[in-house]
Amino acid sequence: MQATIQKWGNSQGIRIPKAFLEALGMAENDLAELSRVNDHIVIKKVKKESKLALEQIYAERLIR
């Protein structure tokens, strides 16, 4: 698949097709991490941290 880098305001961007994102388990407004590996751009979905209830945190500390 090829995409064109386009100007968006003062930045540049690439549009990623919805079907491509869905195949990767990503969706609009997901947080993504960008990194450069040699001459490649790597885009990874940032895993959402689960928010534990105070009771869950306390229970986990008791188990340790």
Secondary structure, DSSP 8 states (H G I E B T S, - for coil): -----EEETTEEE----HHHHHHTT--TT--EEEEEETTEEEEEE--------HHHHHHHHHH-
